[in-house]
Amino acid sequence: MKTKITELFGIEHPIIQGGMHYVGFAELAAAVSNAGGLGMITGLTQRSPQALAAEIRRCRDMTDKPFGVNLTFLPTVTSPDYPGYIRAIIEGGVKVVETAGNNPQKWLPALHEADVKVIHKCTSVRHALKAEAIGCDAVSVDGFECGGHPGEDDVPNFILLPRAAEVLTIPFVASGGMADGRSLVAALALGAEGINMGTRFIATTEAPVHQNVKDAIVAASELDTRLVMRPLRNTERVLRNAAVDRLLEKEKNLGADLKFEDIIDEVAGVYPRIMQDGTMDAGAWSCGMVAGLIHDIPSVKILIDRIMQEADAIIGKRLIGLLHR
Ligand SMILES: Cc1cc2nc3c(=O)[nH]c(=O)nc-3n(C[C@H](O)[C@H](O)[C@H](O)COP(=O)(O)O)c2cc1C
C-alpha cells in the first residue's frame, strides 16, 4: 500500500509504532521496521544522550530499514538535555523524529538541516494546524481513546480525524484506538494516510516488557482504562489497577488542592517496576481503550502482515462488493 506517509518515510506499510516509555527499546523499533512499518526508539527512556546514541547503534545492528526516535517534551521544571538528545539523533543518522508533549519549533531548523523528517503528535486540530504552520512534515493525530496523554479536549477519532482532514495540507496518521485492518481502513476513509499504534504493539512477542504487561492488556476490556491527573491538566489514560484506584481516590478527596507531590508514589518512576519487573500494581501506566480489541500476543511481523491482509480484504472484497451489488 502506497500513501503519502509510506512515501515520506520510505516504508512499506503505513503503520507507525509510537514512542512508549520503557517499551520503545531497539528490539521493538527494529522489529516494526523489519516488518515494513516505522519503529520508534523512545528517546527519554535512555537516561542520557550517550545512552540514546548507543541505543540507536543497537537498533541499526538489528535493522537496515528506516526507524525513528520519539522525543517527548515534558512539562517539568528541570528539563532533560534536549540539545544533547537532538545531537545524538542527528549524529546517529536517524531520519525521522516523532515529537510530542509540546511545540517542537525550537528544534526544527537543526533537524531539517540534517534532513530529518518531523512528525508531531498532537491531540487537537489547533495543535495540528500549529505543527503544520511551524513546518512539521506530518502529524500524528491522537484521539481521546489513546493510551498515554489524550489532552484535555476529549474529542474521539471519529470526529477528530475528519476535522484534521478538513484543514490540514500536510499528511497525518490516525493514532489512538488502532488495532487491526479495520482500524487502518477506517483511518484511511477518514482522511489519514496511515496509523500509529501504541498499546497494540506492547502485546507482541518482541516488545521487551514483562509477560505480565502483555497478559494484562490481553485480559483487559475497553472498559478497563481510567483518566488520571485531570485536575493537574496532565491527563493520562492508564490501565485500572490498585494504584490507580488509590490515585483517583486522592484526586476526589483533594479536589482543586491536588498537587503533583500528592500522587508522586503512584506516578513517578513506576515504569521500570511495571515494564521490567512485571509488578502490575506498582503505579499508573499508559494503556489505550484499544485493549478491548487485543486478544493475542503475535510477533510484530504476523501482526503487521495480518493488518495489511485484513485491510486488503476489507477494501478489495467487502467495500468493493457493496458498490457492485
Ligand atoms: C505504555 C505507553 C507509554 C507511552 N509513552 C509515550 C511517550 O513516552 N511519549 C509519547 O509521545 N507517547 C507515549 N505513548 C503514546 C503512544 O506513543 C501512542 O500515541 C498511543 O499509545 C496511541 O494510542 P493507542 O495506545 O490506543 O494505540 C505511550 C503509550 C503507552 C501505551
Ligand as a Chemical Component Dictionary entry (heavy atoms), coordinates in Angstrom:
data_LIG
# 
_chem_comp.id                   LIG 
_chem_comp.type                 NON-POLYMER 
_chem_comp.pdbx_formal_charge   0 
_chem_comp.three_letter_code    LIG 
# 
loop_
_chem_comp_atom.comp_id 
_chem_comp_atom.atom_id 
_chem_comp_atom.alt_atom_id 
_chem_comp_atom.type_symbol 
_chem_comp_atom.charge 
_chem_comp_atom.model_Cartn_x 
_chem_comp_atom.model_Cartn_y 
_chem_comp_atom.model_Cartn_z 
_chem_comp_atom.pdbx_ordinal 
LIG C1  C1  C 0 2.897  2.364  27.852 1  
LIG C2  C2  C 0 2.841  3.568  26.985 2  
LIG C3  C3  C 0 3.827  4.533  27.085 3  
LIG C4  C4  C 0 3.803  5.667  26.270 4  
LIG N1  N1  N 0 4.823  6.574  26.348 5  
LIG C5  C5  C 0 4.855  7.640  25.499 6  
LIG C6  C6  C 0 5.950  8.534  25.488 7  
LIG O1  O1  O 0 6.891  8.412  26.290 8  
LIG N2  N2  N 0 5.929  9.571  24.602 9  
LIG C7  C7  C 0 4.903  9.742  23.712 10 
LIG O2  O2  O 0 4.942  10.667 22.915 11 
LIG N3  N3  N 0 3.844  8.896  23.684 12 
LIG C8  C8  C 0 3.794  7.855  24.543 13 
LIG N4  N4  N 0 2.735  6.968  24.485 14 
LIG C9  C9  C 0 1.671  7.176  23.484 15 
LIG C10 C10 C 0 1.881  6.336  22.218 16 
LIG O3  O3  O 0 3.020  6.736  21.509 17 
LIG C11 C11 C 0 0.667  6.446  21.259 18 
LIG O4  O4  O 0 0.469  7.798  20.879 19 
LIG C12 C12 C 0 -0.602 5.910  21.871 20 
LIG O5  O5  O 0 -0.342 4.734  22.583 21 
LIG C13 C13 C 0 -1.648 5.654  20.816 22 
LIG O6  O6  O 0 -2.807 5.122  21.373 23 
LIG P1  P1  P 0 -3.111 3.525  21.459 24 
LIG O7  O7  O 0 -2.433 3.066  22.682 25 
LIG O8  O8  O 0 -4.592 3.477  21.539 26 
LIG O9  O9  O 0 -2.539 2.895  20.225 27 
LIG C14 C14 C 0 2.735  5.844  25.335 28 
LIG C15 C15 C 0 1.725  4.874  25.250 29 
LIG C16 C16 C 0 1.761  3.744  26.046 30 
LIG C17 C17 C 0 0.661  2.730  25.911 31 
# 
loop_
_chem_comp_bond.comp_id 
_chem_comp_bond.atom_id_1 
_chem_comp_bond.atom_id_2 
_chem_comp_bond.value_order 
_chem_comp_bond.pdbx_ordinal 
LIG C1  C2  SING 1  
LIG C2  C3  SING 2  
LIG C2  C16 DOUB 3  
LIG C3  C4  DOUB 4  
LIG C4  N1  SING 5  
LIG C4  C14 SING 6  
LIG N1  C5  DOUB 7  
LIG C5  C6  SING 8  
LIG C5  C8  SING 9  
LIG C6  O1  DOUB 10 
LIG C6  N2  SING 11 
LIG N2  C7  SING 12 
LIG C7  O2  DOUB 13 
LIG C7  N3  SING 14 
LIG N3  C8  DOUB 15 
LIG C8  N4  SING 16 
LIG N4  C9  SING 17 
LIG N4  C14 SING 18 
LIG C9  C10 SING 19 
LIG C10 O3  SING 20 
LIG C10 C11 SING 21 
LIG C11 O4  SING 22 
LIG C11 C12 SING 23 
LIG C12 O5  SING 24 
LIG C12 C13 SING 25 
LIG C13 O6  SING 26 
LIG O6  P1  SING 27 
LIG P1  O7  DOUB 28 
LIG P1  O8  SING 29 
LIG P1  O9  SING 30 
LIG C14 C15 DOUB 31 
LIG C15 C16 SING 32 
LIG C16 C17 SING 33 
# 
